[in-house]
Amino acid sequence: MIKNIKLKHLMYDELILCYGLKDYRKIMDKYGLHYGNMKIKNGLCTSFYYEADDVRKLIIGIRKQDDIDDVKITLLHEVVHAVTFIMEAHDFVCDEYRAYTTCSLYKECCDALWSHLSGAKES
């Protein structure tokens, strides 16, 4: 599963959520990024600036797992990394903004992932 998520309150940031490391590698290849021999336990987050469309892109890759609680914990962990990348890129320091962005982004990622896992049609 690959899902693009446009961050509603950030004009120049976009998140690409990949469920399954094969899809993560496909997106990394699409943007010419190298993942080399990274050992990926459960998930990871990559941030880069894509000049072609003037957007900072964040890629979250989640390893497919049988335990849904492990998926939730890994997703939250990687969302926190994504928010750190966003905060640093924009020189934001407001803790309230960090909390709001983390919650908002986690919910959007959960909605996309649960829709995929339930077999619902994705838009």
C-alpha positions in Angstrom: 0.0 0.0 0.0 1.2 3.5 -0.9 -0.8 6.5 0.2 0.0 10.1 -0.3 -1.2 12.3 2.5 -1.1 16.1 2.1 -0.7 17.8 5.4 -3.7 20.2 5.7 -2.0 22.8 7.9 1.4 22.7 6.1 1.5 24.0 2.5 4.8 22.5 1.6 4.9 19.1 3.2 3.6 15.8 1.9 3.8 12.4 3.6 3.9 9.1 1.7 2.8 6.2 3.8 4.0 2.8 2.7 2.7 -0.4 4.3 5.2 -3.0 3.4 8.9 -2.6 2.8 8.6 -3.5 -0.9 6.5 -0.4 -1.5 8.8 1.7 0.7 11.7 0.6 -1.5 9.7 1.4 -4.6 9.1 5.0 -3.5 12.7 5.4 -2.5 13.7 4.3 -6.0 11.2 6.6 -7.6 12.8 9.6 -6.0 16.4 8.4 -6.5 17.0 7.9 -2.8 19.3 5.1 -1.5 18.4 2.8 1.3 21.5 0.7 0.9 21.8 -2.1 3.5 19.6 -0.5 6.1 18.4 -3.0 8.7 14.7 -2.2 9.1 13.2 -3.7 12.2 9.6 -2.5 12.1 9.5 0.8 10.3 11.4 4.0 9.3 10.9 7.6 8.3 12.8 9.4 5.6 12.7 13.1 4.9 13.9 14.9 1.8 13.3 18.1 -0.2 12.0 17.4 -3.7 12.8 20.3 -6.0 10.6 19.3 -8.9 7.5 20.4 -7.0 9.0 22.5 -4.2 7.8 20.1 -1.5 9.4 18.5 1.5 8.4 14.9 1.3 8.4 12.5 4.2 8.2 8.7 3.6 7.1 6.4 6.3 7.6 2.7 5.7 5.9 0.2 8.0 6.8 -3.4 7.9 3.8 -5.7 7.5 3.1 -7.3 10.9 0.6 -9.8 12.2 0.0 -8.0 15.5 -2.1 -4.8 14.9 -0.8 -3.3 18.2 2.7 -3.6 16.9 1.6 -1.8 13.7 0.0 1.0 15.7 3.1 1.5 17.9 5.4 1.5 15.0 3.2 3.9 13.1 3.1 6.3 16.0 6.9 6.0 16.5 7.5 6.9 12.9 5.0 9.8 12.9 6.9 11.3 15.8 10.1 11.2 13.7 8.2 12.8 10.8 6.9 15.6 13.0 10.5 16.2 14.2 11.6 16.5 10.6 8.8 19.0 9.9 9.6 21.0 13.0 13.3 21.2 12.2 12.7 22.1 8.5 10.5 25.0 9.4 12.3 26.1 12.6 9.2 25.5 14.7 9.7 25.2 18.4 6.1 25.4 19.7 5.3 22.3 21.7 1.5 22.8 21.2 2.1 22.8 17.4 4.2 19.6 17.8 1.4 17.9 19.7 -1.3 19.0 17.3 0.7 17.9 14.2 1.5 14.5 15.8 -2.1 13.8 16.5 -3.4 15.0 13.2 -0.8 13.1 11.2 -1.2 9.9 13.2 -5.0 10.0 12.6 -4.6 10.6 8.9 -2.1 7.7 8.6 -4.4 5.4 10.7 -7.4 6.2 8.6 -5.5 5.4 5.4 -3.9 2.2 6.9 -7.1 0.9 8.5 -9.0 1.5 5.2 -6.4 -0.5 3.4 -6.3 -3.3 5.9 -10.1 -3.6 6.0 -10.3 -3.9 2.2 -12.2 -0.7 1.7 -11.7 1.0 -1.6 -9.0 3.7 -1.5 -9.5 7.0 -3.2 
